[in-house]
Amino acid sequence: MEWLENELLKKHTPCLPDNLSSISGKVAAVHAELLLIHPFREGNGRLARWLADLMFLQAGYPMPLYNFSGKGSVRRKKEYLDAVVSGYGQDYAPLTGFFRDCVEARLGELEE
């Protein structure tokens, strides 16, 4: 918990404006590490996604569009969970891509 606070939260929050890939990487690292230390089985994903939402908003981006319900949601949830598992080994690239795609989906939705 101390490492999460000192090495990630203090450095990346509040989340300052930057390019989407950079912000997505910061969000991914915080997200994966927070999930590792969260003490409860239920609610940890929601809590971590709320923090991700807040970080993107702080950086000037819209909240990610996760698409965890409706058509394609089973595939989307699997993609997320696989990315989270990679993040547990500090391989944040899949989770970075997941968050970047989710924000790009929201941006596309807002342009319509």
PyMOL commands that set and color helices and strands:
alter all, ss='L'
color gray80, all
select helices_A, chain A and resi 2-12+20-37+44-58+73-88+93-111
alter helices_A, ss='H'
color red, helices_A
deselect
rebuild
show_as cartoon
